[in-house]
Amino acid sequence: MTTEDILAMLRDGDSIEDIGNHFAKLMNAAKAQYDQEQEKQKTVKLNKLTKIIADFINWIDEYVTPVPDDEDPEALAKDLIKTLDATKSFTDKLFDNLDNLDSVNITTLDKLFDPKKEVKAAKPKMDADLQSLVDMFLGQ
């Protein structure tokens, strides 16, 4: 809805309250549709991961070791999604910054995720007289 739409409605005799109610109905309808889309996306996400886990369980059962019949691929998928969602900010930060790093090492990653732990080398403090003596010796 644009300003021109609102002006046209006012010119047609609609009150501000009528326009507000109309706008509220539009917003509620859009929100309901959005919620349905999100729920469908969650269902698709869960179903795909459940199939992957079920296939993996079958593979383990066939090639590695017998798997108990009561393993629930959907419950495992829900737990994995919950864990991945809980660590999303960490993994986003990791993968967003890996492209920006020339080489990844423990120090770099430590600084990336907890800058408070960064330790700077302490510079030795010299009193003014000792500093003057050193400067004279070095010819500065």
N, C-alpha and C positions, 0 to 999 in steps of 0.2 A: 504494500500500500504506500503510495507516494503522497506528497503534499497536495499535488494536483487532484488526486483521487478524493482526498478529504475535502478540499475546496469544492469539488463538484457535488459531493454529498451534502455539504452545508448549503450550497446554492439550490439543491433539490428539496431543501426543507428538513433534512435530517438534523437532529440535535447532536451535540457533542456526546451525550450519553448513549444515543443510538449508535453513533460511529464507534465509540469505545466498546460497546457490547458486541458489535459486529467484528471488530478487531480481536476482541477476546475469544470469540468463537473460532476465528481463523487460527489464532495462536494455539488454542486447545486442540483443534483438529490436526494441526501440523505436529504438535507434541505427541499426540496419540500415534500418528503414523510413524514418527521417528522412533518412539518406544517399541513399536512392532518390528521395525527394521532392525533395531539393536538386538531384540530378543531372538529374531530369526538368525542373525549373524552369530549370536552366542550358541544357538542350537547347531548350526552348521559347523562351527568351530569344534564343539564338543563331539559331534558325530564323526568328523574327520579324524580327530585325535584318538577317539575310541577305536576306530577301525585300525589305525596304525598300531596301537597298543595290542589289540586282539591279534593282529597278524604277527607281531613281535612275540607275543606269548606262545602262539602256535609254532613259530620258528624255534624258540627255545625248547619247547616240548618235543619237537621232532629231532632237533640236531644237538641239543646240549644235555638236558635233563628233564625228567617228567615234571610237569607243572600241576599243582593241585587243581582239581576241577572247579573249586569255589573262587578262583581268582576272578575279579570283576573288572574288566577293562574300562567300563564307564566310570567306576569309582576311582580307579587309578588316573584316568584322564582328568576327572574333576580336580583331584589333588594336585596333579601336575600343572594344570591351568592356574589354580589358586597360587601355587608356589611361583610360577613364572610371572603372574600379575603382581605378586608382592615384591618381586625383585626387578620389576620393570624399570624403575628409575635408575637403578644401578647398571643394568645391562644397556639401557639407552645411553647412559653416560660413557660406558666402556666403548661401545661400538661407534658412537658419534666421534669420539676422540682418537680412536685407533688410526683413522685415516690421516690425522694431523700430526702423528708422531713419526719421526724418522726411524727411531728404533725404540722398541718397547723393552723396558727393564723394570725390575721391581721398584727401584727408586722413583721412576717416572709414574708408575701406577699408584704407588703409595701417595705421592704428591697430588695426583689427579683426584683420588677419592677421599683424602683427608689432609687438606692443606695445613691444618693446625699442627700436624706432625712434622712439617718441614723444619729441618734443623740447619741453621746457618753456622758456618765456622766462625768462631769467636776471634776477633782481632786482638792481638796482645796490646795492652795499653801501656804506653810509655809516658813517664812524666815529662814535662816540658824541658827540663835540663838534660835528661838523657837523650831526648829527641834532638836537641840542639847539638849535642856532642856527636851523635851519629851523622847528622847533616854536615857538620864541619869535617868529619873524617871522610865522608863521601864527596866532599867538595861541592855541596849544594848550597 
